[in-house]
Amino acid sequence: MMLNGKVALVTGAKGGIGRAIVARFLKEGAIVYAADLSPEGSLDTAEEDGSRFIRLDVTSEADAVAAMAQVGDAHGRLDILVNAAGIEIEKTIEETSLEEWNRSFAVNVTGTFLTSKHALPLLRQAAQSGSSASLINFGSYDGFIADPGLAAYCATKGAVHALTRAMACDHGPEGIRVNAICPGYIDTPMLKSFFNGDGSGGGGGNIESLQQAVRDVHPMRAYGTPEDIANLVNWLASDEARYASGQLWVLDGGLSAQVQQMRL
């Protein structure tokens, strides 16, 4: 087991990708704290999986402090932090209200900042004890190129990319590795919402009617699953990735390698 005995905290842990990460970590022997707004999360179902639930609003500094205090009191360290919480607003900047803009940054960027900031003392303790401390953020291929109608989302992911590099430089000397995973199209509730929306996701279509079109966009003729993302997260969290830091790991089935993408 690659993560045997390691202590991990995952934000957005009750969403599609979050749950896959939690399940993989548990399979690999980690002690996992699943942090989210509710036990049901975006999938609207609660499940007993062996993880330890923490209610965490990533936009609240008090919640971030309390979550890390709970982990610290129980273990005295944190080996792995995964910042997987995120939201998406399907609008141009002209259509986006200031409240929506601020909310996007509050969850996607400030949330990453707050949990990372208050996890650092525990990650430092893990590194000092000889563990390979790993902090994994979630960017997006939309932080490099842009889908139409996702202006605020693209902006937040670009910010996460820059923050990831900065933290890797600042905390690498302390033995803390910082990376970001940048997914493309992944079969999650967020993707289903995107395709059911009025923006660039097919003009109110649904994921069933657009599945083949989604596949055809990609050189691999497939879109990803939460488990695909969890596989990469697991490696970055493990000691096998001890020399991997400061990188933006794109996992998109070759989508961003193309000169031009099909607009759905």
N, C-alpha and C positions, 0 to 999 in steps of 0.2 A: 504494500500500500504506500503510495507516494507521499501522503500527507499524514502518516500515522502520528497521532499525538499532538499535531499542530492545532492551534486555536485560530479560528477564522470568524470574521464578521462580514456578512453580505447585506448591503442595503438593496432595497427593491427586491427583497428575497422571495416575495410571494407573487411576483410577476412571472411571465413565461421564461425569460432567460434566467432570472434570479433563482427560480425553483430548480432549473436544470443544474445550475452551479452548486446549489446547496446539496442536491442529490449526489452529484459527482464527488464533492468534498466528503460527504458522509461515507460514500463507498470507498474512498481512499483513506479512511481512518481519522479524519479531522474531527475536532469538537467544533460544531458550527452554531453560531448565533445568527438567526434569520431575522433581520430587521426590516420592518415595513410599517405602514399605517395601520394595518389590520391583519389578522391571521388569514383572511380570505384573499386580500390583495386584488390585483387586476383580473384574476381568473375567477373571482367570486366563489371560491371553494376553499375550505380549510382542510388540512390533512395533517396527520401525525406521521412525521418522517424521521423523528429522532433528533431534529434540530431544536434549539432553544429560542423561542420567539421573544423579540424585544420590540415594543412599539416605538417607532422612531419616525418623526417628521424631520426629514433632512434639512428643512429650512429653519429649524429651531435649534439655536445654540444650546439651550437648556437640555433638549432631548439628546443632542450629540454628547454633551458632557455626561449625562446620566447613563447613556448606553455604554460609554467607555469605562465609567466608574464601575458598572456592573461586571464587565469583563475583567477589569483590573482587580476587583475584590475577589473574584473567583479564581483567577489564574496568574495575576501579576504580570501578564504579558499578552501581546497579540501578535501572532505570526503573520497573519494574512488579513488585509482589508480589501474588499471588493466594493467599489462604488458603482452599483448597477442601477440605482434609482434614476428615473428620468421620465420626462413628459415630452409630447410633441404637439405643436399647434400648426394646423394646416392653413396658413394664410401668407399673403405678401405683407411687406411692412406697412403698406397703405391700409390694408385691412386689419392689421394687428393693433389692438388698443395698448396703451401704456401699461395697463394692469396685466394684460396677457404677456407682454414683453417682459415685465418685471417678474412675473410668475415663472416664465420659462428659465430665466437666469437664476432665480431663487432655487429652483429644484435642481437644474442640470449643472450649474456652476457653483453657486454658493453652497449647495448641499455637498458637493464634492469637496469644497474648501473646508467646511465645518467638520465633517466626519474625519477628514484627513488630519486637520489641525489637532483635533483632540485625541486622535489615535496615535499620533507620533510618539508620545512618551512610552506607550505600551509597545509599539513597534521597535522603538529604540531598546527597550528592555529585552525583547526577543533577540535582536541582533547582538546585544552584549552577552547573551547567554549562549551564543554560537549558532543560533538558528539563522536561516536565510529569510529575513523579513521582507515581505512582498506587499506592495500597495498597487492595486490594479484599478484604473479608472475606465470609464466607458465613453469613448468618443464615438465617431461614426465616419463612414466614407463621406457623409454629407459635410464633414469638417474639411474635406479636401476639394470636393466638387459639390454642386448643388442640384437637388431636385427642385423643380418649380413649386412654388407655394409653400415653402418650408423655411422662410427667411429667418425667423427667430430661432428655430431649431438648429439650422446651419450655423448661425452665429454662436450659439452656446457650445456647440461641439468644437468649433474652432478654438474657443476659449479653453475648453478642457484639454485640447491637444497642447496648447502653449503652457498651461498650468502643469501638465504632466512632465514636460521637459524641464521646467523650472524646478519642480520638486525633486526630480531625479538628480539634478545638479547639486541642489542644496543638501540633500540627505543621503546621497550615495556614500560620502565619506563616513557616515554613521552606520553603514551596513544595511541601509534600507533601499531596496530596489523599487523603482516606480515605472510603470508601463501603462499604456492605454490600448484597449482593444477597440477596433473601429469596424463594426459590422456593416454589412450591406443589408439586403432584404432577408429578414429572418422571420419565420412563421411564428408570430407572437400576437397577442391581443392588440398591440400597437399597430402591427402591419394590417390586421383585419380592419381596424378603425380607419387607417389610411385609405384603404381601398373602398370603404363604405362612405368616405367623405366626399366633399364637393371639390377638393383641390386637385392635385396632380395624380391622385390615386384612381383614376378611371371614371371620374364624373359620376360618383354615386353607385358604381357597380359593386360587385362583391367578390370575395377572394376565390369562390368556386368558379365563377365565370371567367376570371382573369388568370387562373393558375398557369395555363399554357403560355399566355403572353408574358407572364413574369419569368417563366423558365427561359423563354426565347430571348429575353434581354441579355441573359448571361452566357458567356462563352462555355460554361459547363452545363448549360441548359438545365439548371436547377437553382432553387433558392435554398437558403440555409435553415437549419433547425436550431432550437436552443441548445441541444446537445452538442452541435458543432462548436458553438461558442464556449460551452462548458469545457470541452476538451482543451481548448487553447488556454482558458483561464486556469485550468488545473495544472498545465505545464508551467505557466508563468508563476504560479504559486509555489511550485515545488523547488527542491534544491537542484534539480536538473537544470533549472534556468538561472543559476547563480550568477552568470555573467551577462544576463539580459536586463538592461535598464535603459530608461530614457527613450524608448521606442514606441511608435504608433503602429500597432499590428493590425493591418487591414485584412479582414476575413469576409470576402464578398463574392466568391465564386468567379473571380476574374472580371467582375463588372467594371471596376474603375481602370482596368488595363486597356479598355477599348478607346479608340479615338472618339467615337460618338455612341451614346446610348439611345435606345429607342424610348420615346416618350409614350407612356401608357395612357 
